[in-house]
């Protein structure tokens, strides 16, 4: 088994992935957790942001993976983006005189 897989491979390997992605009902906290994960936050960081425990965030991600029928957090984010459950905010352009 390969140690690294692409997101498409993870999604394709998931049970029931041959069907079209059904609309899933995510809770507000699950949606927020996915959005923070998309921004690169860890479970610990998301827990601090949402004022809850890290195990609560991991529980949310367990439910999210089950709802999307995927095996990883990255695949769940990918499917959430693909289904429209979360969206990517457009980047704001900077003026040339602004520092990086």
C-alpha positions in Angstrom: 0.0 0.0 0.0 1.3 3.4 -0.9 2.0 5.8 2.0 0.8 8.8 0.0 -2.4 9.0 -2.0 -4.0 11.7 -3.9 -7.3 13.1 -2.7 -9.1 11.7 -5.8 -7.7 8.2 -4.9 -9.0 8.5 -1.3 -12.4 9.6 -2.5 -12.6 6.9 -5.2 -11.6 4.2 -2.7 -14.3 5.1 -0.3 -17.4 2.9 -0.1 -20.3 4.1 -2.2 -18.1 6.7 -4.0 -19.3 5.5 -7.5 -22.6 7.3 -6.8 -22.9 11.0 -7.1 -22.2 12.8 -3.9 -25.5 13.2 -2.1 -26.2 16.4 -0.2 -25.2 15.8 3.3 -26.6 17.6 6.3 -23.7 19.0 8.3 -24.2 20.7 11.7 -22.9 24.3 12.1 -20.0 23.1 14.2 -19.1 20.4 11.6 -19.1 23.0 8.9 -17.0 25.4 11.0 -14.5 22.6 11.7 -14.2 21.8 8.0 -13.6 25.5 7.2 -10.9 25.8 9.8 -9.3 22.5 8.6 -9.3 23.9 5.0 -7.3 26.9 6.4 -4.8 24.5 7.9 -5.8 24.4 11.5 -5.2 21.3 13.7 -7.8 19.7 15.9 -6.2 21.4 18.9 -6.3 24.8 17.3 -9.9 24.4 16.1 -10.9 23.3 19.7 -9.4 26.5 21.1 -11.2 28.6 18.5 -14.5 26.9 19.1 -14.1 26.8 22.9 -14.4 23.0 23.2 -12.2 20.0 23.7 -10.0 18.4 21.1 -11.9 15.2 21.5 -15.1 17.0 20.6 -13.5 18.3 17.3 -12.3 14.7 16.6 -15.8 13.5 17.2 -17.1 16.1 14.7 -14.5 14.9 12.1 -15.5 11.3 12.7 -19.1 12.2 11.9 -18.1 14.3 8.9 -16.0 11.3 7.5 -19.0 9.0 8.0 -21.4 11.4 6.3 -19.2 11.8 3.3 -18.2 8.1 3.3 -14.5 8.8 3.2 -11.5 7.7 5.3 -9.5 10.9 5.8 -10.0 14.4 6.9 -8.5 15.7 3.6 -10.9 13.6 1.6 -13.8 15.0 3.6 -12.6 18.6 2.9 -12.3 17.7 -0.8 -15.8 16.2 -0.9 -17.2 19.2 1.1 -15.7 21.6 -1.4 -16.9 19.5 -4.4 -20.5 19.3 -3.0 -20.6 22.9 -2.0 -20.9 22.3 1.7 -18.0 24.7 2.2 -16.5 27.3 -0.1 -13.1 28.8 -0.6 -12.9 32.5 0.1 -11.4 34.5 -2.8 -8.0 35.9 -2.2 -7.8 39.6 -1.8 -5.2 41.2 -4.0 -2.5 43.3 -2.3 -1.2 46.6 -3.5 2.4 46.5 -4.6 3.6 48.6 -1.6 2.2 46.2 1.0 4.8 43.9 2.6 4.4 40.1 2.5 
